[in-house]
């Protein structure tokens, strides 16, 4: 299974793997990054009308942007997401950054925040399997690893 890179920058990586979008943050997101995620999600929804999921991994520090343009970009990202399978936020940093990350978005689909990758993959897998029984937690972790290595 190959992860297809959408964007590779020192502060942010985004890839897709079948109906899974993988975002890895090394710095706080910018409005431009969120817009790329929204466009990618729309493309995935067209390609996988039975549902998509997001593995959103925060690996770096910095204070998230809560300005109006960022809130609007996040609302755009969540627009059309009511039928998405779920979002697993993985916060691998602590303190204010970790706490603030969970406040940025409250979509309607199942959403859960984790402090480690393995439990996030285990939680996300049944949601993905409901639409594609070939998914496994190992494949979710592999999609993450390939996104990091891209």
N, CA, C and O of each residue as an XYZ file, in Angstrom:
600
protein
N       0.843     -1.157      0.000
C       0.000      0.000      0.000
C       0.896      1.229      0.000
O       1.783      1.350      0.845
N       0.676      2.126     -0.925
C       1.524      3.300     -1.046
C       0.802      4.537     -0.556
O      -0.367      4.756     -0.875
N       1.499      5.336      0.215
C       0.977      6.636      0.605
C       1.347      7.610     -0.506
O       2.498      7.651     -0.941
N       0.393      8.378     -0.957
C       0.627      9.338     -2.028
C       0.798     10.712     -1.402
O      -0.141     11.255     -0.820
N       1.987     11.270     -1.517
C       2.269     12.572     -0.928
C       1.477     13.653     -1.652
O       1.427     13.692     -2.882
N       0.869     14.519     -0.873
C       0.175     15.676     -1.406
C       1.051     16.900     -1.212
O       1.198     17.719     -2.119
N       1.632     17.022     -0.023
C       2.516     18.144      0.271
C       3.603     17.673      1.230
O       3.337     16.943      2.185
N       4.812     18.096      0.961
C       5.945     17.754      1.824
C       6.714     19.029      2.102
O       7.355     19.589      1.213
N       6.647     19.481      3.337
C       7.387     20.660      3.759
C       8.003     20.350      5.110
O       7.608     19.394      5.776
N       8.957     21.148      5.506
C       9.612     20.889      6.790
C       8.646     21.031      7.959
O       8.840     20.404      9.001
N       7.608     21.849      7.799
C       6.669     22.074      8.897
C       5.406     21.223      8.832
O       4.644     21.172      9.797
N       5.174     20.544      7.684
C       3.901     19.867      7.482
C       4.033     18.836      6.379
O       4.656     19.093      5.349
N       3.449     17.675      6.595
C       3.375     16.645      5.550
C       1.931     16.171      5.463
O       1.251     16.003      6.475
N       1.482     15.961      4.237
C       0.132     15.477      4.005
C       0.189     14.418      2.929
O       0.819     14.602      1.888
N      -0.474     13.306      3.190
C      -0.511     12.219      2.206
C      -1.868     11.543      2.281
O      -2.612     11.705      3.248
N      -2.173     10.781      1.241
C      -3.375      9.963      1.250
C      -2.981      8.518      1.008
O      -2.001      8.220      0.326
N      -3.758      7.650      1.575
C      -3.581      6.218      1.369
C      -4.982      5.634      1.292
O      -5.660      5.486      2.309
N      -5.405      5.307      0.089
C      -6.788      4.898     -0.156
C      -7.729      5.966      0.407
O      -7.666      7.120     -0.016
N      -8.603      5.599      1.357
C      -9.558      6.574      1.876
C      -9.117      7.189      3.209
O      -9.944      7.662      3.989
N      -7.808      7.176      3.456
C      -7.240      7.762      4.667
C      -6.363      8.964      4.306
O      -5.466      8.862      3.470
N      -6.634     10.086      4.942
C      -5.790     11.277      4.816
C      -4.898     11.311      6.052
O      -5.384     11.186      7.177
N      -3.592     11.481      5.843
C      -2.629     11.517      6.945
C      -1.964     12.885      6.953
O      -1.321     13.280      5.980
N      -2.124     13.605      8.063
C      -1.498     14.922      8.223
C      -0.532     14.852      9.393
O      -0.873     14.356     10.467
N       0.682     15.355      9.172
C       1.692     15.372     10.226
C       2.185     16.813     10.355
O       2.632     17.423      9.384
N       2.095     17.334     11.563
C       2.438     18.725     11.850
C       3.718     18.781     12.675
O       3.815     18.171     13.740
N       4.698     19.524     12.163
C       5.926     19.770     12.919
C       5.926     21.181     13.490
O       6.696     21.487     14.400
N       5.069     22.031     12.962
C       4.841     23.402     13.422
C       3.339     23.639     13.398
O       2.603     22.847     12.809
N       2.870     24.712     14.024
C       1.425     24.981     13.985
C       0.935     25.140     12.549
O       1.673     25.624     11.690
N      -0.294     24.738     12.288
C      -0.829     24.855     10.934
C      -1.032     26.310     10.522
O      -1.282     27.187     11.349
N      -0.917     26.531      9.236
C      -1.263     27.825      8.667
C      -2.594     27.676      7.941
O      -3.060     26.566      7.687
N      -3.180     28.788      7.621
C      -4.433     28.758      6.862
C      -4.231     28.031      5.536
O      -5.094     27.264      5.108
N      -3.096     28.269      4.888
C      -2.807     27.602      3.606
C      -2.758     26.089      3.772
O      -3.259     25.361      2.916
N      -2.161     25.602      4.862
C      -2.106     24.155      5.103
C      -3.504     23.570      5.277
O      -3.817     22.512      4.730
N      -4.336     24.264      6.039
C      -5.694     23.770      6.277
C      -6.481     23.753      4.968
O      -7.284     22.849      4.735
N      -6.253     24.739      4.126
C      -6.948     24.759      2.828
C      -6.509     23.588      1.945
O      -7.332     23.004      1.240
N      -5.228     23.246      1.979
C      -4.756     22.073      1.229
C      -5.426     20.811      1.766
O      -5.846     19.950      0.994
N      -5.525     20.705      3.095
C      -6.211     19.550      3.691
C      -7.670     19.494      3.243
O      -8.178     18.418      2.928
N      -8.343     20.638      3.212
C      -9.753     20.682      2.801
C      -9.905     20.249      1.349
O     -10.800     19.469      1.024
N      -9.039     20.749      0.475
C      -9.100     20.359     -0.945
C      -8.832     18.868     -1.116
O      -9.482     18.200     -1.921
N      -7.877     18.354     -0.360
C      -7.548     16.928     -0.423
C      -8.728     16.095      0.073
O      -9.070     15.076     -0.527
N      -9.347     16.532      1.170
C     -10.511     15.810      1.704
C     -11.646     15.786      0.678
O     -12.292     14.754      0.495
N     -11.892     16.912      0.011
C     -12.952     16.942     -1.012
C     -12.645     15.956     -2.138
O     -13.537     15.246     -2.603
N     -11.390     15.912     -2.575
C     -10.997     14.965     -3.629
C     -11.184     13.524     -3.165
O     -11.677     12.684     -3.918
N     -10.790     13.240     -1.932
C     -10.954     11.887     -1.393
C     -12.430     11.509     -1.286
O     -12.801     10.373     -1.582
N     -13.267     12.447     -0.868
C     -14.701     12.147     -0.752
C     -15.294     11.788     -2.105
O     -16.162     10.920     -2.196
N     -14.825     12.458     -3.162
C     -15.315     12.111     -4.504
C     -14.830     10.719     -4.906
O     -15.580      9.948     -5.505
N     -13.577     10.397     -4.578
C     -13.003      9.103     -4.947
C     -13.537      7.962     -4.078
O     -13.616      6.820     -4.532
N     -13.902      8.266     -2.834
C     -14.362      7.251     -1.885
C     -15.678      7.706     -1.248
O     -15.698      8.111     -0.086
N     -16.770      7.640     -2.005
C     -18.046      8.147     -1.486
C     -18.583      7.386     -0.274
O     -19.500      7.868      0.391
N     -18.041      6.223      0.022
C     -18.485      5.475      1.208
C     -17.868      6.022      2.488
O     -18.263      5.623      3.583
N     -16.904      6.931      2.364
C     -16.359      7.575      3.555
C     -14.849      7.611      3.600
O     -14.164      6.723      3.093
N     -14.348      8.672      4.226
C     -12.905      8.857      4.416
C     -12.635      9.064      5.899
O     -13.550      9.302      6.688
N     -11.366      8.969      6.260
C     -10.951      9.208      7.640
C      -9.666     10.035      7.627
O      -8.982     10.140      6.609
N      -9.359     10.613      8.779
C      -8.163     11.443      8.923
C      -7.364     10.975     10.130
O      -7.903     10.805     11.224
N      -6.069     10.771      9.910
C      -5.105     10.574     10.990
C      -4.312     11.864     11.065
O      -3.519     12.155     10.169
N      -4.510     12.635     12.110
C      -3.947     13.966     12.260
C      -2.937     13.938     13.404
O      -3.325     13.841     14.568
N      -1.643     14.023     13.085
C      -0.587     13.818     14.081
C       0.182     15.117     14.314
O       0.752     15.693     13.387
N       0.188     15.567     15.570
C       0.922     16.770     15.961
C       2.227     16.324     16.607
O       2.224     15.711     17.674
N       3.344     16.637     15.952
C       4.657     16.214     16.443
C       5.542     17.366     16.865
O       6.619     17.141     17.419
N       5.115     18.606     16.618
C       5.969     19.744     16.915
C       5.280     20.749     17.794
O       4.092     20.641     18.099
N       6.060     21.734     18.194
C       5.572     22.747     19.109
C       5.068     23.987     18.414
O       4.855     24.010     17.202
N       4.887     25.003     19.203
C       4.357     26.260     18.703
C       2.907     26.406     19.092
O       2.227     25.419     19.372
N       2.440     27.620     19.109
C       1.069     27.893     19.514
C       0.175     27.956     18.281
O       0.455     28.710     17.349
N      -0.905     27.163     18.270
C      -1.823     27.202     17.131
C      -2.435     28.584     16.924
O      -2.551     29.370     17.864
N      -2.818     28.865     15.697
C      -3.410     30.135     15.300
C      -4.931     30.038     15.456
O      -5.564     29.168     14.858
N      -5.503     30.918     16.246
C      -6.953     30.924     16.427
C      -7.594     32.151     15.787
O      -8.711     32.519     16.152
N      -6.912     32.788     14.843
C      -7.432     33.972     14.162
C      -8.657     33.605     13.319
O      -8.906     32.433     13.037
N      -9.405     34.619     12.930
C     -10.632     34.396     12.160
C     -10.390     33.623     10.877
O     -11.174     32.737     10.537
N      -9.308     33.940     10.147
C      -9.055     33.236      8.882
C      -8.780     31.752      9.120
O      -9.131     30.916      8.287
N      -8.156     31.420     10.245
C      -7.901     30.014     10.566
C      -9.214     29.315     10.924
O      -9.464     28.197     10.473
N     -10.033     29.954     11.714
C     -11.329     29.354     12.059
C     -12.170     29.120     10.805
O     -12.830     28.088     10.685
N     -12.149     30.068      9.876
C     -12.881     29.911      8.617
C     -12.320     28.744      7.802
O     -13.081     27.979      7.210
N     -10.993     28.605      7.770
C     -10.376     27.501      7.029
C     -10.745     26.157      7.650
O     -10.992     25.192      6.927
N     -10.787     26.083      8.979
C     -11.162     24.839      9.658
C     -12.636     24.526      9.398
O     -12.998     23.364      9.212
N     -13.485     25.552      9.383
C     -14.898     25.323      9.062
C     -15.029     24.790      7.635
O     -15.858     23.920      7.369
N     -14.210     25.312      6.717
C     -14.218     24.817      5.340
C     -13.751     23.356      5.298
O     -14.311     22.543      4.564
N     -12.736     23.035      6.081
C     -12.240     21.660      6.153
C     -13.355     20.720      6.620
O     -13.491     19.612      6.100
N     -14.145     21.155      7.588
C     -15.204     20.307      8.147
C     -16.480     20.311      7.311
O     -17.352     19.464      7.505
N     -16.591     21.258      6.384
C     -17.784     21.324      5.536
C     -17.853     20.051      4.683
O     -16.887     19.700      4.006
N     -18.963     19.384      4.720
C     -19.119     18.156      3.950
C     -18.573     16.929      4.644
O     -18.524     15.851      4.052
N     -18.159     17.079      5.903
C     -17.529     15.955      6.601
C     -18.506     15.130      7.431
O     -18.090     14.191      8.109
N     -19.791     15.459      7.393
C     -20.756     14.756      8.241
C     -20.756     13.247      8.011
O     -21.024     12.482      8.937
N     -20.460     12.814      6.793
C     -20.453     11.388      6.485
C     -19.063     10.765      6.553
O     -18.890      9.590      6.228
N     -18.073     11.548      6.976
C     -16.730     10.985      7.119
C     -16.734      9.935      8.224
O     -17.572      9.963      9.126
N     -15.785      9.012      8.137
C     -15.748      7.888      9.064
C     -15.239      8.274     10.441
O     -15.736      7.769     11.448
N     -14.255      9.164     10.499
C     -13.727      9.577     11.786
C     -12.392     10.281     11.670
O     -11.733     10.257     10.630
N     -12.012     10.912     12.776
C     -10.732     11.613     12.878
C     -10.032     11.150     14.140
O     -10.602     11.200     15.230
N      -8.798     10.700     13.991
C      -7.952     10.388     15.136
C      -6.880     11.465     15.214
O      -6.005     11.544     14.352
N      -6.952     12.298     16.258
C      -5.914     13.289     16.519
C      -4.894     12.621     17.433
O      -5.254     12.060     18.468
N      -3.638     12.681     17.054
C      -2.571     12.136     17.895
C      -1.655     13.292     18.258
O      -1.014     13.885     17.391
N      -1.598     13.606     19.541
C      -0.803     14.730     20.015
C       0.420     14.164     20.720
O       0.325     13.629     21.825
N       1.574     14.290     20.061
C       2.818     13.732     20.601
C       3.646     14.783     21.315
O       4.819     14.557     21.615
N       3.040     15.940     21.590
C       3.674     16.998     22.377
C       2.736     17.321     23.524
O       1.527     17.106     23.428
N       3.283     17.828     24.588
C       2.457     18.126     25.752
C       2.252     19.605     25.954
O       2.488     20.416     25.059
N       1.816     19.933     27.128
C       1.648     21.317     27.512
C       0.540     22.035     26.779
O      -0.437     21.428     26.339
N       0.710     23.339     26.654
C      -0.295     24.190     26.036
C      -0.567     23.794     24.595
O      -1.713     23.835     24.145
N       0.471     23.412     23.870
C       0.288     23.037     22.464
C      -0.638     21.835     22.364
O      -1.566     21.830     21.556
N      -0.393     20.825     23.174
C      -1.230     19.635     23.141
C      -2.668     19.935     23.507
O      -3.590     19.438     22.861
N      -2.872     20.746     24.541
C      -4.226     21.093     24.953
C      -4.921     21.937     23.894
O      -6.096     21.713     23.602
N      -4.223     22.892     23.319
C      -4.823     23.786     22.329
C      -5.194     23.046     21.056
O      -6.170     23.407     20.396
N      -4.441     22.028     20.702
C      -4.707     21.280     19.472
C      -6.092     20.678     19.485
O      -6.753     20.622     18.449
N      -6.538     20.228     20.633
C      -7.844     19.573     20.707
C      -8.994     20.575     20.624
O     -10.144     20.170     20.456
N      -8.709     21.867     20.738
C      -9.761     22.876     20.718
C     -10.026     23.455     19.339
O     -11.008     24.174     19.161
N      -9.188     23.165     18.369
C      -9.276     23.809     17.061
C     -10.512     23.362     16.300
O     -11.122     24.185     15.617
N     -10.908     22.114     16.384
C     -11.973     21.607     15.535
C     -12.862     20.645     16.296
O     -12.379     19.825     17.076
N     -14.161     20.747     16.069
C     -15.138     19.833     16.673
C     -16.100     19.350     15.588
O     -17.258     19.768     15.559
N     -15.639     18.483     14.705
C     -16.519     18.005     13.635
C     -17.592     17.054     14.175
O     -17.516     16.598     15.316
N     -18.590     16.766     13.338
C     -19.705     15.906     13.750
C     -19.366     14.417     13.697
O     -19.993     13.615     14.389
N     -18.369     14.037     12.874
C     -18.037     12.617     12.776
C     -17.302     12.168     14.045
O     -16.825     13.006     14.810
N     -17.207     10.851     14.273
C     -16.469     10.370     15.448
C     -15.049     10.940     15.470
O     -14.317     10.867     14.483
N     -14.686     11.502     16.605
C     -13.380     12.146     16.760
C     -12.833     11.785     18.130
O     -13.548     11.806     19.133
N     -11.562     11.458     18.149
C     -10.936     11.111     19.425
C      -9.490     11.593     19.412
O      -8.847     11.614     18.362
N      -8.983     11.976     20.572
C      -7.611     12.455     20.710
C      -6.805     11.438     21.511
O      -7.270     10.898     22.515
N      -5.583     11.195     21.039
C      -4.688     10.194     21.641
C      -3.326     10.817     21.915
O      -2.966     11.839     21.331
N      -2.584     10.192     22.804
C      -1.219     10.608     23.091
C      -0.187      9.698     22.458
O       1.014      9.947     22.561
N      -0.658      8.625     21.791
C       0.228      7.666     21.127
C      -0.410      7.190     19.832
O      -1.629      7.245     19.668
N       0.421      6.724     18.920
C      -0.062      6.284     17.609
C      -0.812      4.953     17.639
O      -1.861      4.823     17.008
N      -0.290      3.971     18.360
C      -0.895      2.638     18.331
C      -2.368      2.627     18.738
O      -3.181      2.029     18.032
N      -2.745      3.272     19.858
C      -4.171      3.291     20.205
C      -5.016      4.049     19.170
O      -6.171      3.696     18.933
N      -4.446      5.077     18.563
C      -5.179      5.819     17.526
C      -5.446      4.925     16.317
O      -6.552      4.924     15.775
N      -4.443      4.169     15.898
C      -4.615      3.251     14.762
C      -5.637      2.169     15.100
O      -6.454      1.798     14.257
N      -5.591      1.663     16.331
C      -6.542      0.627     16.753
C      -7.973      1.176     16.766
O      -8.909      0.458     16.415
N      -8.151      2.438     17.165
C      -9.479      3.045     17.191
C      -9.990      3.344     15.777
O     -11.168      3.141     15.484
N      -9.103      3.823     14.910
C      -9.485      4.221     13.553
C      -9.773      3.014     12.650
O     -10.606      3.100     11.749
N      -9.092      1.901     12.890
C      -9.209      0.737     12.004
C     -10.643      0.224     11.833
O     -11.060      0.024     10.692
N     -11.415      0.001     12.890
C     -12.783     -0.490     12.666
C     -13.650      0.487     11.865
O     -14.538      0.069     11.122
N     -13.389      1.782     12.019
C     -14.147      2.766     11.241
C     -13.826      2.620      9.753
O     -14.718      2.677      8.908
N     -12.533      2.430      9.443
C     -12.116      2.218      8.053
C     -12.613      0.868      7.540
O     -13.073      0.764      6.403
N     -12.521     -0.160      8.373
C     -12.935     -1.518      7.972
C     -14.426     -1.600      7.644
O     -14.843     -2.438      6.844
N     -15.224     -0.733      8.259
C     -16.661     -0.756      7.995
C     -16.960     -0.480      6.522
O     -17.990     -0.913      6.006
N     -16.065      0.235      5.847
C     -16.241      0.555      4.423
C     -15.274     -0.205      3.525
O     -15.512     -0.356      2.326
N     -14.175     -0.686      4.118
C     -13.154     -1.409      3.352
C     -12.510     -2.426      4.290
O     -11.606     -2.075      5.049
N     -12.964     -3.690      4.248
C     -12.489     -4.693      5.211
C     -11.009     -5.059      5.091
O     -10.507     -5.851      5.889
N     -10.314     -4.503      4.120
C      -8.893     -4.832      3.981
C      -7.995     -3.991      4.889
O      -6.792     -4.245      4.959
N      -8.553     -2.991      5.591
C      -7.745     -2.169      6.483
C      -7.339     -2.943      7.738
O      -8.067     -3.817      8.209
N      -6.164     -2.602      8.267
C      -5.704     -3.131      9.553
C      -4.983     -2.005     10.286
O      -4.586     -1.012      9.676
N      -4.818     -2.161     11.574
C      -4.078     -1.160     12.352
C      -2.645     -1.042     11.840
O      -2.080      0.051     11.817
N      -2.061     -2.161     11.434
C      -0.694     -2.129     10.891
C      -0.627     -1.278      9.631
O       0.360     -0.578      9.408
N      -1.677     -1.333      8.797
C      -1.688     -0.525      7.577
C      -1.847      0.962      7.880
O      -1.271      1.801      7.188
N      -2.620      1.289      8.905
C      -2.751      2.693      9.316
C      -1.387      3.208      9.781
O      -0.967      4.304      9.409
N      -0.705      2.405     10.596
C       0.627      2.796     11.060
C       1.629      2.883      9.912
O       2.506      3.747      9.910
N       1.496      1.993      8.944
C       2.362      2.022      7.768
C       2.130      3.290      6.936
O       3.079      3.883      6.424
N       0.873      3.698      6.807
C       0.560      4.939      6.082
C       1.202      6.129      6.785
O       1.729      7.030      6.132
N       1.159      6.134      8.118
C       1.828      7.188      8.895
C       3.343      7.151      8.642
O       3.947      8.185      8.353
N       3.950      5.979      8.748
C       5.400      5.852      8.581
C       5.839      6.292      7.195
O       6.877      6.938      7.047
N       5.063      5.950      6.186
C       5.418      6.346      4.808
C       5.249      7.846      4.605
O       5.972      8.453      3.815
N       4.304      8.439      5.310
C       4.141      9.890      5.214
C       5.328     10.584      5.855
O       5.841     11.558      5.305
N       5.777     10.100      7.013
C       6.955     10.670      7.678
C       8.183     10.547      6.781
O       8.978     11.480      6.669
N       8.328      9.395      6.147
C       9.529      9.118      5.338
C       9.510      9.790      3.974
O      10.543      9.867      3.308
N       8.346     10.276      3.549
C       8.232     10.851      2.195
C       9.149     12.028      1.999
O       9.172     12.619      0.919
